[in-house]
């Protein structure tokens, strides 16, 4: 069992849309993305010229870094792709420590940080801590910098709270989202950016012409017509996540309060982590060993667990409990 990925399958409508698109994969998606963009505008409550579909959120990260990434400010720990793409483009990258000794994560950029930056990242809910960054905190950042501020809302559907309402108030704000998490189609690489008309217009002419393939396009449209299916799956996942975090704390493992689809666990030390991780592998239970190589600025004995179904979560809990009893005896 692999606890690093999705916990449920795409909706039946998404699977049907994928199958129905297969006979046409020998042709370019020359019809364009109007239908997908219309579905996204309804879902996000914005206008068509506020939306741009992308080849996963990573394409958007690359476009934003290329245009604005001379000096990049990144909260640590967070998703490593911001730093990785920045360094690959020879950007000047600065990590800002946002996790205190008590395990509290808070974006704490100073005026000096914001004056220096040309591109500022905020991930909400943050990956890997799962921390939701309040909209008022994001607005404070946007108001006090001339840099482009990007809020990555990859796990928005689990938090249910967004900064999209600020995009037309501030010219320097972009919101990123993806279909990889809540909609469970990570393998199709579909994301989108939401911003004011001027920003979206700039990227509409600088992206690749056919950046989203026709299978992903069809799946995305179908996913947005299957919101009730996904709401049920998300609700189930949140219950399992909260139960798993309570279980972890009860057996002496620090579990971050998460508003995402995963839980970040911190063990007492590297030896305990190594023992648990190795013995889970021996049982063919695979979790994500979180480190600075994957998450910028994360150092310590961490495992990130993506929430699966109830049966698999119970099996994982049983295995961890047994392994820790062996280790601590």
Helices and strands as residue ranges (DSSP letters): H 12-21, G 22-24, H 34-44, G 48-50, E 51-54, H 56-68, E 71-76, E 78-79, H 81-88, E 92-97, H 111-116, E 119-123, H 135-143, E 148-152, H 156-159, G 164-166, E 173-178, G 186-188, E 191-195, H 197-204, H 214-224, H 227-250, E 254-255, E 262-266, H 270-282, E 288-290, E 295-296, E 302-306, H 310-328
